[in-house]
Amino acid sequence: MVKILERTSTQVATQLAATAKKRRIGILGGTFNPPHLGHLVIADQVATQLGLDKVLFMPDAEPPHVDRKLTIPAKDRVAMVKAAIKDNPRFDLELTEVNRGGRSYSYDTMLQLTQAHPENQYYFIIGGDMVAYLPKWYRIDELVKLVQFVGVCRQGFNRESPYPVLWVDVPQIGISSTMIRDQVRRGQSVRYLVPTMVDLYIKEHLLYRD
């Protein structure tokens, strides 16, 4: 009996040591149509407060629940994300969903990533408004075993969830991609709403004009 307990303790210690050595990687998925300063603030605050090694921006290949008339090619959204994050060494790009193409379920994506990178511990960042919908996510009971969900606090949404969620308080910034597209369509400035290089890309490629 004593030997069994000793072996169990050793196994637990080994498991804890392995977990401690894992790289802490944040995943911030989205359409990024276009990426804006709100995305960058969320990523930076979560990374700082949770001590993450990296935050990977993961654009959708085919944005769900979006009017096709409002979508732009993935290559343009990827280029804008690259431009937005290039000056922060803590940020990087994750192209798993873009390379796969079509609509992706988070479970499928994170299963692929965890199998390809067992050295990483993933923190899946979502808005506080999305936490209430977690029970409806595809294979959510299996997904929560692959990642640690991180909820970004927003006014009007409580922190209750049947699933384990780490909550991070982030400054409220009233910027959305929809607002930026509308601004561009109306010929209004989006300076200080998006990174300078994103603004230049939008102008150079005549995005969101109609």
Secondary structure as GFF3:
##gff-version 3
##sequence-region A 1 210
A	DSSP	alpha_helix	2	21	.	.	.	ID=ss1
A	DSSP	beta_strand	23	30	.	.	.	ID=ss2
A	DSSP	alpha_helix	37	50	.	.	.	ID=ss3
A	DSSP	beta_strand	54	59	.	.	.	ID=ss4
A	DSSP	three_ten_helix	68	70	.	.	.	ID=ss5
A	DSSP	alpha_helix	74	85	.	.	.	ID=ss6
A	DSSP	beta_strand	91	93	.	.	.	ID=ss7
A	DSSP	alpha_helix	96	100	.	.	.	ID=ss8
A	DSSP	alpha_helix	106	116	.	.	.	ID=ss9
A	DSSP	beta_strand	120	127	.	.	.	ID=ss10
A	DSSP	alpha_helix	128	131	.	.	.	ID=ss11
A	DSSP	three_ten_helix	134	136	.	.	.	ID=ss12
A	DSSP	alpha_helix	140	146	.	.	.	ID=ss13
A	DSSP	beta_strand	147	152	.	.	.	ID=ss14
A	DSSP	beta_strand	165	168	.	.	.	ID=ss15
A	DSSP	alpha_helix	177	185	.	.	.	ID=ss16
A	DSSP	alpha_helix	196	204	.	.	.	ID=ss17
###
